[in-house]
Amino acid sequence: MSEQPQVDFYILQQPTGERFTCQLVDKVWHQGYQIYIHTHGLTHAKKLDDMLWTFKQDSFIPHDLYPDEADSIAPIKIGYAVDSYAPADVLVNLAVADIPDFYSNFNRVAEIVFNNDVAKQWGRLRYKSYKDKGLDVKVHNL
């Protein structure tokens, strides 16, 4: 990819954001995009996996854990590995403490910042890092 990705920060009012993450993924997937959700570990990835099955009673969001199901054709992959990712249009970064090295391989990046002191501090650092790289960053206060 030659262009830098568009980066959107979603600043939440609640201390956690798994439900919002599911809503965002549902919306983006229904717009026809493939999504890679980067989490901070296997436990977090499995929690989000469960939430995507149950957050709306009448919804189906096709997804798999990555790299556990590396050959999956599901349009949504939930990953937890620091050094690998599944190609997609949109990266949803839930790894609080870092910007994944592979962020530039996506057209869009969604950064979700929960409303707690640690998440906000790391969010500010990620925001500054994206700006320092010359990326267009938009902020959405929710």
NORZI-V561425 format. One record per residue. N is the residue number from 1. PHI is phi in whole degrees, 0 to 359 (NA if undefined). OMEGA is omega in whole degrees, -180 to 180 (999 if undefined). Layout:
n:phi:omega
N:PHI:OMEGA
N:PHI:OMEGA
//
This chain:
n:phi:omega
1:NA:-176
2:269:-180
3:274:174
4:283:-180
5:287:169
6:284:-179
7:244:177
8:242:174
9:260:176
10:252:-177
11:266:-174
12:268:176
13:270:-179
14:259:-176
15:290:175
16:228:-173
17:216:-179
18:297:180
19:296:177
20:299:179
21:302:179
22:298:179
23:296:179
24:296:180
25:298:178
26:301:-179
27:296:-178
28:295:179
29:296:179
30:293:174
31:274:174
32:95:-178
33:261:170
34:271:-171
35:228:170
36:243:179
37:258:-179
38:261:-180
39:253:-177
40:265:176
41:164:-177
42:299:180
43:299:179
44:295:179
45:299:180
46:293:177
47:297:179
48:293:175
49:304:178
50:298:-179
51:297:180
52:296:177
53:280:-168
54:239:-172
55:293:173
56:229:-175
57:297:-174
58:258:-177
59:249:172
60:227:179
61:240:-176
62:291:-177
63:207:176
64:212:173
65:280:180
66:234:13
67:266:-179
68:306:178
69:245:-173
70:299:-179
71:268:-178
72:297:175
73:258:178
74:300:-178
75:286:-180
76:234:178
77:239:176
78:250:-177
79:245:-179
80:220:-179
81:278:-177
82:288:-170
83:248:177
84:219:-179
85:206:175
86:261:179
87:302:-180
88:197:178
89:278:-172
90:236:173
91:256:171
92:255:-176
93:263:176
94:251:177
95:281:-170
96:302:-168
97:268:-176
98:208:167
99:262:-179
100:298:179
101:303:-175
102:269:-176
103:305:-175
104:287:178
105:274:-178
106:243:176
107:284:-179
108:223:176
109:232:175
110:250:177
111:254:-179
112:253:-177
113:248:180
114:283:-177
115:270:169
116:214:-171
117:301:-178
118:294:-179
119:298:180
120:294:179
121:298:179
122:294:177
123:300:178
124:298:179
125:293:178
126:295:178
127:302:-180
128:299:-180
129:297:177
130:298:180
131:297:179
132:297:178
133:276:178
134:84:-178
135:276:174
136:281:-176
137:241:176
138:247:-179
139:243:178
140:237:177
141:273:-176
142:246:999
//
